[in-house]
Amino acid sequence: MKISVVIPAWNRADRLVNALESVYAQSISPHEVIVVDDGSTDHTHEVVRCQFGDVRYLYQENRGVSSARNTGIRAAGGDWIALLDSDDCWLPHKLERQQFLLRTNPQAKICHSDEIWIRNGKRVNPMKKHAKRGGYIFKHCLPLCAISPSSVIIRRDIFNEIGLFDESLPACEDYDFWLRICAVYPVLYTDEPLMIKHGGHEDQLSRRYWGMDRFRIRALEKILASGTLNAENHAAALAMLLEKIRIVVKGADKRDNTELAGTYRNKLHDYSQTHAFQTETTP
């Protein structure tokens, strides 16, 4: 089992050190470690070159986290891809534990784990809505991102079928990706925390954009149009789409953004008509 670790990085040199140290502290060594520098202007290159000489360092002009992940995935030589965000860390037995789980469940194509949350330097307990689980979890993925990228190992060939991360989404690209995977495959899960997720810093994508549900709406529209959903999942995704459009309309009204509110009201009307028609015609 050859595991390629892919770490996208953008102006997080100091945090990247902690992420890489957690990789090199693993109880089993990965096949390779790839850092994709997404146009950093800090000392990311020097950190990697001077402190982590074995890392495959790839530089690209700034195109966003999805593009950086995709660059690393395309370059990877392993048959499994382990993702790690530059502001997160792994616990020392992360790869070993997941390798064991995948070898004892050879049909699985993706494995994720529970996690420890650190926010502004203090450990916090995730809310119930963030609870992780395994199996066929498509419906569980609809409200919000149900899998942390830094927790997963993914079989490489799944990208040939599902596709890579959507580079047109400035945020919620992981939400979109998990919807596409979980519409087709069950996921393997361990409730053992195997990673530390850091939050609260100013450069998080969730702080950069207002109305994150706008990007989830695009992801839901994509999956509804894909033809991959069975009737039950299609109905659940459509219901969630309507709910998220209402949330965006409410937020736009609150900010007196009449143009955005009007756009999403029109979407709500169109999809509501579709929903009503499907409800009437379902036996």
Legacy VTK file of the C-alpha trace (Angstrom):
# vtk DataFile Version 3.0
C-alpha trace
ASCII
DATASET POLYDATA
POINTS 283 float
0.000 0.000 0.000
1.756 3.150 -1.258
0.430 6.328 0.349
1.146 9.728 -1.179
0.620 12.662 1.182
-0.608 15.848 -0.528
-0.381 19.167 1.325
-1.547 22.418 -0.323
0.134 25.516 1.135
-0.339 29.247 0.747
1.473 31.709 3.022
1.406 29.412 6.040
5.094 28.605 6.394
5.063 28.389 10.189
1.954 26.216 10.358
3.280 24.075 7.521
6.247 23.116 9.713
3.886 21.599 12.292
1.936 19.752 9.593
5.073 18.274 8.053
6.543 17.337 11.418
3.359 15.382 12.148
3.797 13.489 8.855
7.417 12.599 9.577
6.452 11.513 13.108
4.140 8.799 11.735
4.639 5.255 13.001
4.775 4.131 9.350
6.314 6.176 6.571
4.313 7.255 3.514
5.523 6.542 0.003
6.076 10.263 -0.600
5.182 13.706 0.734
4.140 16.391 -1.762
3.792 20.077 -0.848
2.086 22.211 -3.481
2.974 25.855 -2.924
0.055 27.841 -4.312
1.961 31.038 -5.060
3.146 31.837 -1.520
4.927 35.131 -0.916
6.277 34.153 2.506
9.201 31.790 3.244
7.355 28.549 2.447
9.966 27.483 -0.110
12.852 28.045 2.308
11.091 26.124 5.082
10.565 23.093 2.878
14.016 23.200 1.265
15.973 23.709 4.504
13.974 21.603 6.975
12.306 18.895 4.882
14.654 17.922 2.098
12.766 14.724 1.229
9.559 16.590 0.372
8.543 16.900 -3.282
8.019 20.646 -3.574
5.795 21.857 -6.413
5.223 25.551 -7.055
2.347 27.076 -9.004
0.841 30.531 -9.442
-1.926 31.208 -6.952
-5.032 29.377 -8.141
-6.681 28.302 -4.879
-6.742 25.254 -2.637
-8.650 23.035 -5.078
-6.109 23.616 -7.826
-3.232 22.987 -5.390
-4.760 19.712 -4.195
-5.420 18.644 -7.774
-1.826 19.417 -8.785
-0.568 17.210 -5.963
-2.986 14.397 -6.738
-1.994 14.375 -10.417
1.693 14.259 -9.484
1.310 11.542 -6.844
2.795 8.120 -7.454
0.980 6.229 -4.716
-2.131 4.125 -5.090
-3.639 5.926 -2.076
-3.838 9.677 -1.463
-3.753 11.121 2.066
-4.730 14.793 2.198
-3.458 17.174 4.862
-4.216 20.887 5.115
-1.256 23.032 6.073
-2.888 24.240 9.303
-3.770 20.747 10.579
-1.698 17.948 12.133
-1.870 14.169 12.329
-1.529 12.064 15.418
1.488 9.694 15.187
-0.458 6.497 14.410
-2.828 8.036 11.853
-1.501 6.349 8.717
-0.849 3.031 10.450
-4.361 2.836 11.871
-6.034 3.676 8.567
-3.796 1.322 6.638
-4.911 -1.504 8.944
-8.584 -0.592 8.504
-8.282 -0.467 4.721
-6.451 -3.785 4.533
-9.145 -5.452 6.634
-11.871 -3.828 4.502
-10.465 -4.291 0.980
-13.681 -3.118 -0.697
-13.351 0.377 0.822
-12.142 3.248 -1.342
-12.133 6.019 1.281
-11.435 6.079 5.005
-11.813 8.958 7.453
-11.602 9.401 11.195
-12.780 11.444 14.118
-10.767 14.527 15.035
-9.664 16.832 17.821
-10.629 20.488 17.478
-8.339 23.298 18.590
-9.754 26.814 18.251
-7.634 29.834 19.119
-5.244 27.545 20.954
-7.883 25.834 23.130
-9.520 22.442 22.720
-13.253 22.647 22.026
-15.968 20.036 21.605
-17.647 19.920 18.170
-21.421 20.327 18.092
-23.615 17.331 17.317
-24.129 18.528 13.745
-20.406 17.942 13.161
-20.523 14.299 14.294
-18.712 11.932 11.939
-19.940 8.531 10.761
-19.389 5.816 8.185
-21.355 3.811 5.656
-23.643 5.357 3.064
-23.686 8.877 4.463
-24.919 10.969 1.524
-27.854 12.433 3.470
-25.560 13.221 6.372
-23.335 15.184 3.958
-26.132 17.499 2.831
-26.305 20.072 5.686
-22.564 20.787 5.864
-19.149 19.265 5.259
-19.235 15.867 6.977
-15.641 14.754 6.290
-12.459 16.673 7.036
-9.939 16.577 4.176
-7.047 16.106 6.619
-8.641 12.940 7.989
-9.002 10.994 4.744
-7.133 8.398 2.760
-8.619 7.939 -0.713
-7.883 5.269 -3.283
-6.308 7.003 -6.245
-8.557 5.442 -8.875
-11.627 7.060 -7.315
-10.566 10.383 -8.838
-10.805 8.870 -12.322
-14.479 8.146 -11.693
-15.565 10.993 -9.416
-13.255 13.692 -10.720
-10.945 16.042 -8.861
-11.792 19.013 -6.660
-13.887 21.673 -8.406
-11.526 24.597 -9.075
-14.428 26.931 -9.882
-15.570 26.888 -6.240
-13.675 29.408 -4.086
-14.926 27.645 -0.935
-16.919 24.535 0.044
-14.952 22.576 -2.556
-14.638 19.733 -0.050
-18.424 19.732 0.515
-18.874 19.340 -3.241
-16.296 16.544 -3.409
-17.792 14.515 -0.548
-21.259 14.787 -2.086
-19.933 13.279 -5.319
-18.149 10.433 -3.530
-20.898 9.643 -1.022
-23.559 9.586 -3.719
-21.817 6.462 -5.037
-19.657 4.885 -2.325
-19.870 4.031 1.366
-17.090 5.441 3.524
-15.014 3.609 6.106
-14.841 5.414 9.452
-13.080 5.074 12.780
-14.285 6.997 15.819
-10.695 7.205 17.014
-9.392 10.799 16.662
-6.433 10.644 14.277
-5.932 14.329 13.451
-5.945 17.754 15.072
-8.008 20.399 13.298
-6.950 23.973 14.030
-9.396 26.846 13.656
-9.948 30.462 14.552
-7.131 32.027 12.513
-7.835 34.909 10.174
-6.831 33.198 6.908
-9.443 30.436 7.053
-11.589 30.259 3.929
-14.739 30.271 6.075
-13.801 33.776 7.248
-13.057 35.076 3.757
-16.516 34.720 2.224
-19.953 35.778 3.378
-22.797 33.345 2.774
-20.970 30.044 2.428
-24.286 28.412 1.541
-24.035 30.111 -1.865
-21.246 27.666 -2.723
-23.115 24.718 -1.211
-26.071 25.630 -3.424
-23.817 25.351 -6.494
-22.590 21.963 -5.299
-26.157 20.762 -4.729
-27.225 21.962 -8.164
-24.344 20.016 -9.677
-25.115 16.761 -7.883
-28.830 17.048 -8.696
-27.994 17.459 -12.392
-25.423 14.648 -12.406
-27.842 11.756 -12.767
-26.002 9.767 -10.080
-28.626 10.051 -7.317
-31.296 7.487 -6.595
-34.833 8.770 -6.002
-34.464 8.970 -2.218
-31.183 10.878 -2.303
-32.432 13.140 -5.082
-35.445 14.154 -2.996
-33.255 14.771 0.053
-30.776 16.866 -1.951
-33.560 18.931 -3.516
-35.124 19.599 -0.103
-31.739 20.712 1.241
-31.219 22.942 -1.794
-34.522 24.716 -1.103
-33.571 25.178 2.545
-30.183 26.668 1.701
-31.651 29.027 -0.898
-34.049 30.331 1.770
-31.102 30.907 4.095
-29.240 32.920 1.450
-32.345 34.998 0.660
-32.775 35.794 4.342
-29.116 36.784 4.659
-29.244 38.949 1.537
-32.373 40.720 2.795
-30.667 41.361 6.127
-27.762 43.021 4.283
-30.100 44.970 1.959
-28.599 43.199 -1.041
-31.731 43.334 -3.170
-30.049 42.069 -6.346
-28.699 38.916 -4.686
-31.979 38.357 -2.829
-33.885 38.631 -6.108
-31.605 36.162 -7.863
-32.069 33.546 -5.177
-35.807 34.187 -4.863
-36.070 33.318 -8.533
-34.076 30.137 -7.898
-36.355 29.310 -4.985
-39.440 29.746 -7.148
-38.066 27.586 -9.970
-36.884 24.751 -7.729
-40.043 24.905 -5.591
-42.115 24.382 -8.736
-39.951 21.389 -9.639
-40.273 20.002 -6.120
-44.063 20.400 -6.178
-44.290 18.683 -9.575
-42.161 15.745 -8.445
-44.222 15.378 -5.269
-47.469 15.328 -7.241
-46.232 12.767 -9.760
-44.481 10.391 -7.324
-46.668 7.288 -6.771
LINES 1 284
283 0 1 2 3 4 5 6 7 8 9 10 11 12 13 14 15 16 17 18 19 20 21 22 23 24 25 26 27 28 29 30 31 32 33 34 35 36 37 38 39 40 41 42 43 44 45 46 47 48 49 50 51 52 53 54 55 56 57 58 59 60 61 62 63 64 65 66 67 68 69 70 71 72 73 74 75 76 77 78 79 80 81 82 83 84 85 86 87 88 89 90 91 92 93 94 95 96 97 98 99 100 101 102 103 104 105 106 107 108 109 110 111 112 113 114 115 116 117 118 119 120 121 122 123 124 125 126 127 128 129 130 131 132 133 134 135 136 137 138 139 140 141 142 143 144 145 146 147 148 149 150 151 152 153 154 155 156 157 158 159 160 161 162 163 164 165 166 167 168 169 170 171 172 173 174 175 176 177 178 179 180 181 182 183 184 185 186 187 188 189 190 191 192 193 194 195 196 197 198 199 200 201 202 203 204 205 206 207 208 209 210 211 212 213 214 215 216 217 218 219 220 221 222 223 224 225 226 227 228 229 230 231 232 233 234 235 236 237 238 239 240 241 242 243 244 245 246 247 248 249 250 251 252 253 254 255 256 257 258 259 260 261 262 263 264 265 266 267 268 269 270 271 272 273 274 275 276 277 278 279 280 281 282
